[in-house]
Amino acid sequence: MSKLKRASFGSKLGVVLATAGSAVGLGNIWRFPYMTGQNGGAVFIMIYVVCVLLLGIPCMVSEFIIGRYGQANTARSFRKISSGTAWMLIGYMGVLTGFLISSYYAVVSGWCLEYVWASLIGKLQGNPDYIRTYFETFSQDPVRPVFWTLLILLATYLIVEHGVRDGIEKASKLMMPTLFILLLIIVVASCMLPDAQKGIDFMFKPDISKINGDVFLGALGQSFYSLSIAMGCICTYASYFSKNTNLAGTAIQIGVIDFFVALLAGLVIFPAAFSVGVNPDSGPSLIFITLPNVFQQAFNSIPIPYLGYMISVLFYLLLSMAALTSLMSLHEVSTAFLQEEVGTTRKRAAIIVTICCLVIGIFCSLSLSSLNSYQLFGMTLFDLFDFVTGQLFLPIVGFLTCIFIGWFVPHKLVRDEFTNLETLDNGRLFHVYLFLVRYVCPICILFIFLHQFGLI
Ligand code: PHE
């Protein structure tokens, strides 16, 4: 197996679009707007940008270094770079985090598919109570969410099974530009609504009085989540980069793309919400309850036939595509792991991962309905996964990765990967990177971690 030439992305564009595909997901279109809505609008966005620059991008570069150096799945890459010391456990933890999160990410991605279907057949029309009940009935149904989870996992399987170049890269090259175009169309429609300016002001006129510790920590966590850090995805994809890929440059490009998609998603949601007088601070239900209402009210008042209908279909379609490209990267973490560690074929590895994700996904989904009473530490399985992966593993893996790269991996190795053996003229940037990854990132992550447990 190892004698075969390892798969790789075919072009620079492929590298950027596939990695951006992992980063751009529900986090950008669902989580970012509701976090912005809850945390004071423009102020949150400003702090978020700082977090992406100081925390997200350096962490991403660190994972790039490990993955490209290792040329293997996340666990093996950590094993190689740590020469088999205990640090390699971070790699295994990353793979486990990626695997666990893929199951429940698949469930929420399935919800997006249901909403494409529902808006397509005109079922998302009705008064606000109807829309709320629709979501509650659907998410608690024992069968329908499972069906959509199965479908999105099947789509993910078909792409991943085709390999890095013919599957992941091709799909990303198709879906990412489509997603971007759809988003732009809806942004234009949304910003032309009456009173849209209020929403735009909310996003761009900072109210300094809104700054507090929670805003800061929320932005920090969001930057991590949105850039797919600490789940093995970035590391796995980097193992398919070529030795000429400029790691820092690529990370900056991904950071910029990811931020712009989030910003555009905000420019869809806030102008539309403000134009009908809805407050966009409803939290996670924003996308599935508030938004169908907002789209209906806002666009049905415009005398263009079927505008509200079309916007709704296109929006959920792009949301599903964003979810799918992220799910692909999560799936790939475990597929590459199985393929290389167990020594099986890609197809077989992908099938096993899909089945395991489906089984866990079914339990996650049912934990919102019939298995609701089975709880651990007072949480349903769905919430438990969210908690263990997002609030426990993610910060631990991120923190340890920074400490490991910043303090324990030989300086020369890190520098050689960063500068592509001194062929890139970015020696100065390297010093900035090293400073951030040694001091700023670990301290910030430690803060989030302690804060969420109420310790500071
Ligand atoms: N970054 C993705 C998003 O914004 C979520 C994700 C996290 C995907 C980790 C893969 C790995 O939705």
Boltz pocket constraint, residues with backbone or C-beta under 6 A from the ligand:
constraints:
  - pocket:
      binder: B
      contacts: [[A, 22], [A, 23], [A, 24], [A, 25], [A, 26], [A, 27], [A, 28], [A, 224], [A, 225], [A, 226], [A, 227], [A, 228], [A, 229], [A, 231], [A, 233], [A, 326], [A, 327], [A, 329], [A, 330]]
      max_distance: 6.0
